[in-house]
Amino acid sequence: MSFPTEGIDVFVKISRSPESGFVSCRCPIHADQTPSARLSFREGRPVAMFCFGACAAKRGARLVRFQVLRAEPGEGGWSIRVASESAKPERAGAVRRKSKKPTPPSLDQQEPPSLVIQEAVERMKVEAVTQLEALLAGKRRETPEAWRMWLRIKRIDPERLEREQRSLEFPPIFLELAIAFPLTPIPPDPDLPARYHLRFHAGVKAINHPPNSSLGRAWAYAPRGFQAGLPVVVVEAPQHALRIALLTDRVLPLAAMGIGNVPRLAQAASEAGGVVIRVFADDPVAVPGAAGVDLDKVDSDERLLRLIGLRGGAS
């Protein structure tokens, strides 16, 4: 795509807008099927966009930087006007001067190098699925030791998980490359095929397996299952549901596998007869009474139980 000097208007869909930092998104400049771009934020507004995909490949570069000339928030994202760095407009009346050696950008202006090689990531995801299928077929053993540090970072006690794993209806499956969380449709339907959510280490987006298998249903990671008439706590991520399940059997935690799925899961659980007593998400969601709390930062199990409303402590 050629750029006019005044830039072009595009819309970028994102799930959150940080005060500063980077958010992954699909590049609006080319037909992007997977997020290959990063939107850079400063003081809560996008200031630049970087494409690591087709835009960069066409120029034989590692990345292409686009300057954000204008930005307006919209529903589910931002309407922005971007200009290619090579087509940055000059100021009206500017006097051309002899070019000087460019001043290197300061550290806070530099785009951090991408540590993720997309081809390697895709190969890793394929291998993780192969490992899962081999384990389900009895041809491979779990490797929980590879995830002990990750569990501790997520405030889950590996020893407690080992002791109480058999009390869970759907315990996690530990692979070398991923943790596979068995998913449950809400309401449960035993006739639907098995489905798994694969969570990788930091920097790699999770996947569902098999792909495109939701069949229009709401799915959740429900470590203690689901039963109508019992109290339900809806959370954003599977590690949150697992942590709660290990602390108490007085509620049924359901993980929505992403903040965008939280409202739908809460509604599905309620319609299926569950008594939704709490809903947690990192950011505000369109659910009455939902709490914008990052459960990864709740460092005390006692505080987590109080947030849920279990003042009597764990079961």
Steps between C-alpha positions, in 0.01 A plus 500: 500500500638845405457772758391857431698757697197578714472133606207259483216427742466148638333327796699278736311248714651442844361371830675749728673839492790523746639823640832414337665207325401277211188306402491227235251552217423403144669735257231707322733582211504147356267198518623379836363164618704483821619791714828608340501862615561690824325823595716723719326704772612806690283675759209277407503578125657323201806679363648248257432165336756235406433222247717188514300319228425563132576873513851424621545208259414720200781737595747228592509629856450353847228752575332810360416795725191711438451835668155561652394849389154492658321260735138479617369225729215290364303193595747213531804693380637823354443699180846621407668686215840353425785604276797296394823624654640539147207724407491722805362838387711813525372809679354771280761765424786290628841597361710218367837482663803289449427162646677412820587166643181382671495504877444151642163475676497492878444167671134577576436571130659184368285205407618202705617216279251220457612187684232288333571334164156430360602195296654340809188582701275328248723191498492493879119511501483210254743299714300577816183364337695188396616455860143537628360244258780256587433542872125450457577182306714372789825532305649780705527603865432838656790731589374718788855577616542726195226727633573524872648850473208620284255368758678682781501825299123458459475447879406131470676265739640207292502272804137577579407435137680164512317404820153612395507440126281189529226702668464711185255391233717653228864536610748671267720292272870587510694469175857601430393797289159592641239446767179355356184598684200274417204718405134451588203643309254693714254342546691168486429274204666154501426457129736780399861404411784562745658845479816642660654840568879496463685763702866562421777690676505881489503663158303233312127526447288210624302280260194278515514146364339390278479843333163643396318250721294726727178419306356829618504393866649666807798297625688518828780340692304360795744307724215392731247464222164674481171426671177698502404649835856534632692828547720596205796737473585615146863598439705601200786247483536126569769544765255711701238225491759237595625707792147547637415133450800398710404742779134404542226266378226739615481669159539386139757717320453544124775654284386686187838466321523871429342823616282527190325173591420594860154659442381214280620233744337675796172515309524136387574380854204693637265373228618143570396531864830596661490760777760753384621666821817670372651606165865604477693648207821703469303791351133607528255281306130536417376277782303645793707486818819385325822592680796639306768309690816340361496175697866436411582790733293374794795364696307358797275193479302639795439825314390311190247305704371824652460650152292197406291548813616194695573668829515168678816408309574199283305176516 
